Amino acid sequence: MKNDIKAPEAAEKNLSKEIGFLKEIFNRIAAAGEPAEGLLNDFRDRYLRLPPGERVHFFTGILREMEVRKGDIDASLRLLVEGDDRDTLTWGTQLAQLRQSLESPRVKAFRQFVNLRGGLKFLLDLRVDVLAAQRQGPEELRLLDQDIANLFNTWFQQGFLFLQQITQESSFRHIRFLKEHDMVHPMSNIEEMGDRLGEDRLCFALFHQAMPGEMVIFIEVALTHGITRSIQDILGPEKAQPARSVQPDTAIFYSINSTQNGLTGLGFGKLLIFQVVDLIRKTHPQIETFATLSPIPGFWERYLKRILKGDDAPFAMKKKALEALFPEKVRTALIKYHAEKTGAPAAADASAVLLDILSGTEWIQDARYVQYLEKPLLELAYHHVAQEKGKRGKPLNPVANFHLGNGATVTRAHVNFGANPSPRGLAESCGLMVNYIYSDTWRHQIRRTVKSLLPWKT
């Protein structure tokens, strides 16, 4: 019995000791004037051996113990307060000293990892751990996330990124990477890449010079005549075959994938779109329209399903208003037809019927169901992407937030019914997809915007 009690105590003691070692090594890295490869490797190895659930203790430790203290900046502040900003040299020197003293020891340590082979990738993965710990740990962990995010904003914006087109002639490693990391339209085998790469199917990726073999983010583009409204016209055996005499005039962005969760929220999708539009305008001057064919992730499971169950408090759309999208005659006919199809007694209200129908995927094959559901679902999906807002006043849907935040527009006419009738598409968004339009006004601003984001480009 005593041994049973001592075992957990010993494990806890060893864990605490290991976290202490980690913090000690991290402090030594911060204090090192030049890159200390041995220390960096030792830290990385020990950190990766630390159980994921225990890493939060390391994070809170360095956050609280490796911070700038008031005494560290008192002297610099006093010099500035007493100084004269008309003396350019002295004033500038004092400002530089203050900036240097404001950088915390933990930031100095993190900065060292960019000099280690594989160090940038390690920091990307470490930020994923910080984000995970932040969701369940103390709120102050967001400060640690800001430390790392600020470094990434520096490293990923100042000429370290480069754009590369992926073609059928690209390395097998890159093509396999695409296949394994397309989460928007997953592939079951690598042969499906034939649908993604070709004369009218393009793919572009951003790489970082420190990770040349691993894409940071990639985008897949279809060159079409007119705006495509169904993913089946782009991918798969039923895809539309362009007439040889008809030149494409539209670029459809149908899949954007960030491959590094550690870059979440840092705006690299916007940067990628800016560069790709700029490049396509040069290589395909006949392209006049830039638009997306985008999924509506969470539309069914996290939105419509909840409203139908009466859990509508977080949303602008309420259960009664949703039912009102179905005219009374349609509601009556839908309830009656559903009872006939299922052999069950007629439901008391339309919400119960809708919940039962849309929880499956077979309804899309039933012409009567399609007749009853098409118009109301289109109205509801448009309301979802254009009107529903999150706590910060931004679009609730993450894809809508991304594209509308980039300057794209959306109208009711560009919400498409039955655009993705696959089981995944039906389960995710009832088969609906959206075209976000990057307008002429937006395109005219592209060059100026790209130059401001990428000052090293001529």
C-alpha positions as CSV (number, residue, x, y, z in Angstrom):
1,M,0.0,0.0,0.0
2,K,2.8,2.4,0.9
3,N,4.5,1.7,-2.4
4,D,1.3,2.5,-4.2
5,I,1.1,5.9,-2.5
6,K,4.8,6.7,-3.0
7,A,4.7,6.0,-6.8
8,P,2.5,8.9,-7.8
9,E,4.4,11.2,-5.4
10,A,7.7,10.2,-6.9
11,A,6.4,10.7,-10.4
12,E,5.1,14.2,-9.5
13,K,8.4,15.0,-7.9
14,N,10.3,13.9,-11.0
15,L,8.0,15.9,-13.2
16,S,8.5,19.0,-11.1
17,K,12.3,18.5,-11.3
18,E,12.2,18.1,-15.1
19,I,10.2,21.3,-15.4
20,G,12.8,23.0,-13.2
21,F,15.6,21.7,-15.5
22,L,13.7,23.1,-18.5
23,K,13.3,26.5,-17.0
24,E,17.0,26.6,-16.0
25,I,18.1,25.7,-19.6
26,F,15.7,28.3,-21.0
27,N,17.2,30.9,-18.8
28,R,20.7,30.0,-19.9
29,I,19.5,30.2,-23.6
30,A,18.2,33.7,-22.9
31,A,21.4,34.8,-21.3
32,A,23.6,33.4,-24.1
33,G,25.1,36.2,-26.2
34,E,25.3,33.9,-29.3
35,P,23.3,30.9,-30.5
36,A,24.0,28.0,-28.1
37,E,23.2,25.0,-30.3
38,G,23.9,22.5,-27.5
39,L,21.5,24.2,-25.1
40,L,18.9,24.6,-27.8
41,N,19.0,20.9,-28.7
42,D,19.0,19.9,-25.0
43,F,15.9,22.1,-24.4
44,R,14.1,20.8,-27.4
45,D,14.7,17.1,-26.5
46,R,13.6,17.6,-22.9
47,Y,10.5,19.7,-23.9
48,L,9.3,17.0,-26.3
49,R,9.6,14.4,-23.6
50,L,7.5,16.4,-21.3
51,P,3.9,15.0,-21.2
52,P,1.7,17.4,-23.3
53,G,-0.8,17.9,-20.4
54,E,2.1,19.1,-18.1
55,R,3.6,21.7,-20.5
56,V,1.2,24.4,-19.1
57,H,3.3,24.4,-15.9
58,F,6.4,25.2,-17.9
59,F,4.5,28.0,-19.7
60,T,3.2,29.6,-16.6
61,G,6.6,29.3,-15.0
62,I,8.6,31.2,-17.7
63,L,5.7,33.7,-18.0
64,R,5.9,34.7,-14.4
65,E,9.7,34.2,-13.8
66,M,11.2,35.5,-17.0
67,E,9.5,38.9,-17.3
68,V,10.8,42.5,-17.4
69,R,10.8,44.0,-13.9
70,K,10.1,47.6,-13.0
71,G,13.7,48.0,-11.8
72,D,15.0,46.9,-15.2
73,I,13.5,49.9,-17.0
74,D,13.6,52.6,-14.3
75,A,16.9,54.0,-15.3
76,S,16.0,54.1,-19.1
77,L,12.6,55.7,-18.3
78,R,14.2,58.4,-16.1
79,L,16.7,59.3,-18.8
80,L,13.8,59.7,-21.3
81,V,11.7,61.8,-19.0
82,E,14.6,64.1,-18.2
83,G,16.0,64.1,-21.8
84,D,15.5,66.5,-24.7
85,D,14.0,65.1,-27.8
86,R,15.6,67.9,-29.9
87,D,18.9,66.2,-29.4
88,T,18.4,63.6,-32.1
89,L,21.4,61.4,-31.3
90,T,21.0,61.3,-27.6
91,W,17.2,60.9,-27.7
92,G,17.5,58.1,-30.3
93,T,20.1,56.3,-28.3
94,Q,18.0,56.4,-25.1
95,L,14.9,55.1,-27.0
96,A,17.0,52.2,-28.4
97,Q,18.2,51.4,-24.9
98,L,14.6,51.4,-23.6
99,R,13.4,49.1,-26.4
100,Q,16.2,46.7,-25.7
101,S,15.4,46.7,-22.0
102,L,11.7,46.1,-22.7
103,E,12.4,42.7,-24.4
104,S,11.7,40.0,-21.9
105,P,14.3,37.2,-21.3
106,R,11.8,34.6,-22.7
107,V,11.6,36.5,-26.0
108,K,15.4,36.5,-26.2
109,A,15.4,32.8,-25.7
110,F,12.7,32.1,-28.3
111,R,14.6,34.3,-30.8
112,Q,17.6,31.9,-30.6
113,F,15.6,29.0,-32.1
114,V,15.5,30.5,-35.5
115,N,19.3,29.7,-35.7
116,L,18.7,26.0,-35.0
117,R,18.1,23.5,-37.7
118,G,14.5,22.6,-37.4
119,G,14.1,25.3,-34.7
120,L,11.4,27.3,-36.6
121,K,9.2,24.2,-37.0
122,F,9.8,23.4,-33.3
123,L,8.5,26.9,-32.3
124,L,5.5,26.6,-34.6
125,D,4.6,23.3,-32.8
126,L,5.3,24.9,-29.4
127,R,2.8,27.7,-30.2
128,V,0.2,25.1,-30.9
129,D,0.8,23.8,-27.4
130,V,0.5,27.3,-26.0
131,L,-2.8,27.9,-27.8
132,A,-4.1,24.6,-26.5
133,A,-3.0,25.4,-22.9
134,Q,-4.5,28.9,-23.2
135,R,-8.0,27.4,-23.8
136,Q,-7.9,25.6,-20.5
137,G,-5.3,27.4,-18.5
138,P,-4.9,30.9,-17.0
139,E,-5.8,33.8,-19.2
140,E,-2.3,35.3,-18.8
141,L,-1.0,32.6,-21.2
142,R,-2.2,34.9,-24.1
143,L,0.9,37.1,-23.2
144,L,3.2,34.1,-24.0
145,D,1.3,33.5,-27.2
146,Q,1.8,37.2,-28.1
147,D,5.6,36.8,-27.6
148,I,5.8,34.0,-30.1
149,A,3.3,35.5,-32.6
150,N,5.2,38.8,-32.7
151,L,8.4,36.9,-33.5
152,F,6.6,35.0,-36.3
153,N,5.2,38.2,-37.7
154,T,8.8,39.5,-38.0
155,W,10.2,36.3,-39.4
156,F,7.4,35.6,-41.9
157,Q,7.0,39.1,-43.3
158,Q,10.5,40.3,-44.0
159,G,11.5,38.5,-47.2
160,F,11.7,35.0,-45.7
161,L,8.6,33.9,-47.5
162,F,8.6,32.9,-51.2
163,L,5.7,31.8,-53.5
164,Q,6.0,28.7,-55.6
165,Q,3.7,27.1,-58.1
166,I,3.1,23.4,-57.7
167,T,2.7,21.5,-61.0
168,Q,2.7,17.9,-62.2
169,E,6.5,18.3,-62.6
170,S,7.0,19.3,-59.0
171,S,8.7,16.8,-56.6
172,F,6.7,13.9,-55.4
173,R,7.3,15.1,-51.9
174,H,5.5,18.3,-52.6
175,I,2.6,16.6,-54.4
176,R,2.2,14.1,-51.6
177,F,2.3,16.9,-49.1
178,L,-0.7,18.5,-50.9
179,K,-2.6,15.3,-50.9
180,E,-2.0,14.8,-47.1
181,H,-2.9,18.3,-46.1
182,D,-5.9,19.3,-48.1
183,M,-8.5,19.4,-45.4
184,V,-11.2,21.3,-47.5
185,H,-11.5,18.6,-50.2
186,P,-9.6,15.6,-48.9
187,M,-8.3,13.0,-51.3
188,S,-8.4,9.3,-50.9
189,N,-5.4,8.6,-53.1
190,I,-2.6,10.5,-54.7
191,E,-4.0,9.8,-58.3
192,E,-6.7,12.4,-57.5
193,M,-4.0,15.1,-57.7
194,G,-4.5,14.8,-61.5
195,D,-7.7,16.8,-61.0
196,R,-5.8,19.5,-59.1
197,L,-2.8,20.2,-61.3
198,G,-3.0,21.0,-65.0
199,E,-3.5,23.7,-67.6
200,D,-6.7,25.0,-66.0
201,R,-6.1,23.7,-62.4
202,L,-3.3,25.6,-60.5
203,C,-1.8,25.3,-57.1
204,F,0.4,27.8,-55.3
205,A,2.2,27.6,-52.0
206,L,4.0,29.9,-49.6
207,F,7.3,28.5,-48.2
208,H,9.6,29.8,-45.6
209,Q,13.4,29.9,-46.3
210,A,14.0,28.0,-43.0
211,M,11.6,25.2,-44.0
212,P,12.0,24.9,-47.8
213,G,10.6,21.4,-47.9
214,E,7.3,22.2,-46.1
215,M,4.6,24.5,-47.3
216,V,3.3,27.1,-44.9
217,I,0.0,27.5,-46.7
218,F,-1.3,26.6,-50.1
219,I,-4.2,27.5,-52.4
220,E,-5.9,25.6,-55.2
221,V,-7.3,27.5,-58.2
222,A,-9.6,26.5,-61.1
223,L,-9.6,28.6,-64.2
224,T,-13.1,28.6,-65.6
225,H,-15.5,30.4,-67.9
226,G,-17.8,32.3,-65.5
227,I,-18.2,31.7,-61.8
228,T,-18.4,28.0,-60.9
229,R,-21.2,27.2,-58.5
230,S,-20.6,23.5,-57.8
231,I,-17.5,21.7,-56.7
232,Q,-18.5,18.8,-59.0
233,D,-17.7,21.1,-61.9
234,I,-14.1,21.4,-60.6
235,L,-13.3,18.1,-59.1
236,G,-14.1,14.5,-59.8
237,P,-15.4,12.5,-62.8
238,E,-18.3,14.9,-63.5
239,K,-16.2,18.0,-63.6
240,A,-16.9,20.4,-66.5
241,Q,-14.6,20.1,-69.5
242,P,-13.9,23.6,-70.9
243,A,-14.4,24.0,-74.7
244,R,-11.1,24.5,-76.4
245,S,-12.5,27.6,-78.2
246,V,-13.6,29.3,-74.9
247,Q,-10.9,31.0,-72.9
248,P,-11.2,31.0,-69.1
249,D,-12.1,34.4,-67.7
250,T,-12.5,33.6,-64.0
251,A,-10.1,32.3,-61.3
252,I,-12.0,30.2,-58.6
253,F,-10.2,29.7,-55.3
254,Y,-11.7,26.4,-54.1
255,S,-9.3,25.2,-51.4
256,I,-7.1,27.2,-49.0
257,N,-5.2,25.2,-46.4
258,S,-2.8,26.3,-43.7
259,T,-0.5,23.5,-42.9
260,Q,1.0,25.1,-39.7
261,N,-1.4,25.4,-36.8
262,G,1.3,27.5,-35.1
263,L,0.5,30.3,-37.6
264,T,-3.2,30.5,-36.6
265,G,-4.5,34.1,-36.8
266,L,-1.4,35.7,-38.3
267,G,-3.0,36.6,-41.7
268,F,-0.9,34.4,-44.1
269,G,-4.0,33.4,-46.1
270,K,-4.6,37.0,-47.0
271,L,-0.9,37.4,-48.0
272,L,-1.2,34.3,-50.2
273,I,-4.3,35.5,-52.0
274,F,-2.7,38.9,-52.7
275,Q,0.4,37.3,-54.2
276,V,-1.5,34.7,-56.2
277,V,-3.9,37.3,-57.7
278,D,-1.0,39.5,-58.6
279,L,0.7,36.5,-60.4
280,I,-2.4,35.3,-62.2
281,R,-3.0,38.7,-63.5
282,K,0.5,38.7,-65.1
283,T,0.4,35.1,-66.5
284,H,-3.3,35.0,-67.5
285,P,-4.2,38.6,-68.4
286,Q,-7.6,37.4,-69.8
287,I,-8.8,36.5,-66.3
288,E,-11.3,39.2,-65.2
289,T,-13.0,37.8,-62.2
290,F,-11.5,36.4,-59.0
291,A,-13.9,34.5,-56.7
292,T,-14.0,31.6,-54.3
293,L,-16.1,28.4,-54.1
294,S,-16.2,28.0,-50.3
295,P,-17.7,25.6,-47.8
296,I,-19.7,26.8,-44.9
297,P,-18.1,24.9,-42.0
298,G,-20.3,24.4,-39.0
299,F,-23.5,25.6,-40.7
300,W,-25.4,22.4,-39.8
301,E,-23.8,21.0,-36.7
302,R,-23.0,24.3,-34.8
303,Y,-25.7,26.6,-36.2
304,L,-28.9,25.2,-37.9
305,K,-29.1,22.1,-35.8
306,R,-28.9,24.1,-32.6
307,I,-31.6,26.5,-33.7
308,L,-33.9,23.7,-34.7
309,K,-33.5,22.3,-31.2
310,G,-34.4,25.6,-29.6
311,D,-30.8,26.5,-28.6
312,D,-31.0,29.8,-30.4
313,A,-29.9,32.3,-27.7
314,P,-26.4,32.9,-29.2
315,F,-27.7,33.7,-32.7
316,A,-29.6,36.5,-34.4
317,M,-31.8,33.9,-36.1
318,K,-34.4,32.4,-33.8
319,K,-36.4,29.2,-34.2
320,K,-39.6,31.0,-35.0
321,A,-38.0,33.2,-37.6
322,L,-36.4,30.1,-39.1
323,E,-39.8,28.4,-39.4
324,A,-41.2,31.6,-40.9
325,L,-38.8,31.2,-43.9
326,F,-41.1,28.3,-44.9
327,P,-44.5,29.6,-46.1
328,E,-47.4,27.9,-44.3
329,K,-48.4,25.9,-47.4
330,V,-44.8,24.6,-47.7
331,R,-44.6,23.7,-44.0
332,T,-47.9,21.8,-44.2
333,A,-46.8,20.0,-47.3
334,L,-43.4,19.2,-45.9
335,I,-44.8,17.7,-42.7
336,K,-47.3,15.7,-44.6
337,Y,-44.8,14.3,-47.1
338,H,-42.3,13.5,-44.3
339,A,-45.0,11.5,-42.5
340,E,-45.8,9.6,-45.7
341,K,-42.1,8.8,-46.4
342,T,-41.3,7.6,-42.8
343,G,-44.6,6.1,-41.9
344,A,-44.5,8.0,-38.6
345,P,-47.3,10.2,-37.3
346,A,-47.2,13.8,-38.6
347,A,-45.0,16.0,-36.5
348,A,-46.4,18.9,-34.5
349,D,-44.0,21.5,-36.0
350,A,-41.7,21.9,-39.0
351,S,-38.6,22.1,-36.8
352,A,-38.8,18.5,-35.8
353,V,-39.3,17.5,-39.4
354,L,-36.3,19.6,-40.6
355,L,-34.1,18.2,-37.8
356,D,-34.9,14.6,-38.9
357,I,-34.5,15.3,-42.6
358,L,-31.3,17.3,-42.5
359,S,-29.6,14.9,-40.0
360,G,-29.3,12.5,-42.8
361,T,-27.9,12.8,-46.3
362,E,-30.5,11.0,-48.4
363,W,-32.8,13.9,-48.7
364,I,-30.7,15.5,-51.5
365,Q,-31.8,12.7,-53.8
366,D,-35.5,13.3,-53.2
367,A,-37.0,15.9,-55.6
368,R,-39.9,16.7,-53.3
369,Y,-37.6,17.5,-50.4
370,V,-35.4,19.6,-52.6
371,Q,-38.4,21.5,-53.8
372,Y,-39.5,22.3,-50.2
373,L,-36.0,23.0,-48.8
374,E,-34.0,24.8,-51.5
375,K,-35.3,28.4,-51.1
376,P,-35.4,28.6,-47.3
377,L,-32.0,27.0,-47.0
378,L,-30.5,29.5,-49.4
379,E,-32.0,32.4,-47.4
380,L,-30.8,30.9,-44.1
381,A,-27.3,30.3,-45.4
382,Y,-27.0,33.8,-46.7
383,H,-28.2,35.2,-43.3
384,H,-25.6,33.0,-41.6
385,V,-22.6,34.2,-43.6
386,A,-23.6,37.8,-44.0
387,Q,-25.5,38.7,-40.8
388,E,-24.6,36.4,-37.9
389,K,-21.8,37.9,-35.8
390,G,-19.5,36.6,-33.1
391,K,-18.7,38.2,-29.8
392,R,-16.3,40.7,-31.4
393,G,-18.7,41.8,-34.1
394,K,-17.0,39.8,-36.9
395,P,-18.8,37.2,-39.0
396,L,-19.6,34.1,-37.0
397,N,-18.6,31.7,-39.8
398,P,-14.8,31.4,-40.0
399,V,-14.6,31.2,-43.8
400,A,-16.9,34.2,-44.2
401,N,-14.8,36.1,-41.6
402,F,-11.7,35.3,-43.6
403,H,-12.8,36.4,-47.0
404,L,-15.0,39.3,-46.0
405,G,-12.1,40.5,-43.8
406,N,-9.9,40.4,-46.9
407,G,-12.2,42.7,-48.8
408,A,-14.4,40.2,-50.7
409,T,-18.2,40.6,-51.0
410,V,-21.1,38.1,-50.8
411,T,-24.6,38.4,-52.1
412,R,-27.7,36.1,-51.8
413,A,-27.2,35.3,-55.5
414,H,-23.8,33.7,-54.8
415,V,-25.1,31.2,-52.2
416,N,-25.4,27.9,-54.1
417,F,-27.7,25.0,-53.3
418,G,-26.5,21.4,-53.9
419,A,-23.0,22.7,-54.6
420,N,-21.4,19.9,-52.6
421,P,-23.8,16.9,-52.4
422,S,-21.1,14.6,-51.0
423,P,-21.8,13.0,-47.6
424,R,-19.2,15.3,-46.1
425,G,-20.7,18.4,-47.8
426,L,-24.2,17.6,-46.6
427,A,-23.1,16.9,-43.1
428,E,-21.1,20.0,-42.9
429,S,-23.3,22.6,-44.6
430,C,-26.4,20.8,-46.1
431,G,-24.6,20.7,-49.4
432,L,-24.4,24.6,-49.7
433,M,-21.4,26.5,-50.9
434,V,-20.7,30.2,-51.3
435,N,-18.9,32.3,-53.9
436,Y,-17.1,35.2,-52.2
437,I,-16.3,37.8,-54.9
438,Y,-13.0,39.8,-55.0
439,S,-14.3,42.8,-56.9
440,D,-12.8,45.2,-59.5
441,T,-12.2,47.8,-56.8
442,W,-10.4,45.3,-54.6
443,R,-8.3,44.2,-57.6
444,H,-7.3,47.7,-58.4
445,Q,-5.8,48.0,-54.9
446,I,-3.9,44.8,-55.2
447,R,-0.5,46.1,-56.4
448,R,-0.5,48.9,-53.8
449,T,-1.4,46.4,-51.1
450,V,1.1,43.8,-52.1
451,K,3.8,46.4,-52.1
452,S,2.9,47.6,-48.6
453,L,2.9,44.0,-47.3
454,L,5.9,42.9,-49.3
455,P,8.2,45.9,-49.5
456,W,11.1,43.8,-50.9
457,K,9.0,43.2,-54.1
458,T,9.6,45.6,-57.0
